[in-house]
């Protein structure tokens, strides 16, 4: 019996906290950022999840998913990443960034 190889895609996850006062500007920038990143070759999707932390600000999780590891690495090296966008738009603190393999 021949089995199909597992399907894998490659993803990034970045977690940051944006001060509440800067959130409206960051949110507008995220809309343009999403459209921009999804034009890169191999980008399957860009997703952003948020949680309001009253005493801290807005906690943001940004995920990008790519067809191949080479495309993801090129984006991280030369592309306009979430970390770069955040540095341009807010005093938000990036808490962690991960590169992961998506299996399902």
N, C-alpha and C positions, 0 to 999 in steps of 0.2 A: 504494500500500500504506500502510495506517495503522499507525503504530507506537505502542505504549503508552509513555507517559512514564515516565522512570525512577522507581522507588520510592525514597524517601528517608525516613529517620527522623533524629532529632537526639539526640546523646549527649553525656554528660560523662565525663571520665576524671580521677580524682584519684589521685595517688600520694603515699603517706605512709609514714613509718617509726614504728612503735609500739614502745616499750621492752618487752622480753620480760616483765618483771615485771608490766606492765599489760595484757598480752595477754588473760588470762582474762576480765577485766572488759570490755574492748573487744569481744571475741568475743561475749559474751552481749548486749551492747548492739547489736551489728551484727544479731543475729537479730531483735530488736524493731524496729530501724531499717528493715530490709528490709520487714517487714510494713507498717510505717507508710508508707514511701515508695510502695509499690506500690498504695496506696489513692488517691494523687493522680490526678486526671483526666489521662489521656493517658500515664501511665507504662506502658511495655510490659514493662520488666524492670529489675531491679537485680542486678548480679553483682559478687562480690568474689573476687579472686584474691590469694593470699599466697605469700610466699617467706621462709623463715627464714634470716636472716643472723646467724650465731652471734655475731659481735662487735658487731653494731649493734642487732638486734632483729628485728621482723617487718615486712617490706616489704609494704604493702597497695596493691593497685590496685582502685579502686571505680569501676564503670561504671554509669551509668543511661541508659536509652534511652526516648525520648518520641515521641509521634505527630507533634506539630507544634512548630515553633520557639517559638510563643507560649506553649505549655504549659511548655516547658523554661525559657524566660525567667522566667515567673511562679514556677516552682519555685526558680530560683536567687535571685530577688529576695526571696521571702517564705517559702519552704519550709524544712524542716529538712534541710539538706544534710549530706553526709558531713563536710565541713569543720566545720560547727557541732556535729555529733555528736562528732567527735574532740576539739574544744575542750572539750566538756562532760565527756568521759570519760577523757582521757589527756593526757600531755605529748608526744604524738606530733607530729612535724614534717611538715607538708604540704610536699612538695617541688615539686609542680606540679599545675596543674589546666588542663584543656583542654575546650573545647566543640567538638564535631565533627559533621559530617554523615555519617550512615551510609548507604552506597549499596547494599549487598547484605545 
